[in-house]
Amino acid sequence: VDNGNEKKAAAVAAAAASSKDDDESLSPSDKSYLAKFLNPTYLQDKSIDEIRECFENESSVQLRHFFNEEWSSKVKSATSLMDENDKLGKDHRRPSSSSVEYDVGVCDKWIPVGPAHKQRFLEYVGDDDDDDVEDDTKDDSPSSTAGSLLCSMKRSVFESDAFGRWLKSVTSLGMPEGHRGRVRRFRPGLDYTVAHYGILTTSSVLDATMCFVAGKGDQCKYDEETGDLIGSDDDAIWDSGDVGGFECYIAADEGEGEENEADDEYNEDNDTKLLSVSASDNTLSLVYRDPGTMRFVKYVGSGAPSSRWDLSLEYSVIDDDDDEEEEEEKEDSE
């Protein structure tokens, strides 16, 4: 064997690996692009390091005031207008005995998702031209404006390569290999999802859920002595959990999961809560979910301050540590 050729091959391989790392690193141009949309705090190196440390310790993190003022204001205006148009939210609260029509908010672009024993919410299914973030008011109807705005943000931000590299930087997970997602609306007095075995994944994924609701999205405070929630504004109402709308992660019962069909409804009496994320305006939740974990959005009560609007995405990722272990095993076998 020619040692010189071996060294040359090793150098080429190292250069290729370095190039791949560079391609997956968050660049100044990535930050420049994301700065059009995001709160600049989340693009600072110090903040990225702090987020990564938190995520590595907890496997989850919630980032408040995620979009900058321009985009958060656009969403607030569009979604508030649609709730007002549909007579939903704090200014239109109904008695508990009063029901909401199932078809409220339903149109050709906002369609109901079921079946009802597992989930009910509205999903936006827009046109191909909804990815133009600068042209989000082609249709002046409230339903189209809110939907197209959220859809364009999903495509221009959450499905961009720049955001993929940002995710890699703040989670220490590998570059996302694929994704799927929805633009959803959970209406007060109507909508929810249920935990069931059919939603279990075969591999770990990164959940990125961007939530928009009535309120300022501020961190709520609790009395140090009593532990009681302080305040009664919209943020406090959502944080209390009394009106639902929060997303909950629970551990599946492995034994029961093996015995039942994949789409059997999960028995909530046997669940184990791992994490609960309150609905909060302009807040991004990142959660690393393994194959044994289910999640659901609690029924949004009729007393909720607004609909819960969210961009729910699921990224296929490979932990960098797993990559290193595979490389080491490969080297050992050689």
Secondary structure, DSSP 8 states (H G I E B T S, - for coil): --HHHHHHHHHHHHHHHHHHHHHTS--HHHHHHHTTTB-GGGGSHHHHHHHHHHHHHHSEEEESS-B-HHHHHHHHHHHHHHHHHTT-SGGG---TT----TTTT--SSEEEE--TTTEEEEEE---GGGG-TT-TTSS-SHHHHHHHHHHHHIIIIITSHHHHHHHHHHH-B----EEEEEEEEE-TTT-EE--BGGG--SS-EEEEEEEE-SS-----EE-TTT--EE--SHHHHHHH-TT---EEEEE--HHHHHHS-TT-B--GGG-EEEEEE---TTEEEEEEE-TTEEEEE----TT-SS-EEEEEEEEE--BHHHHHHHHHHHHHH-
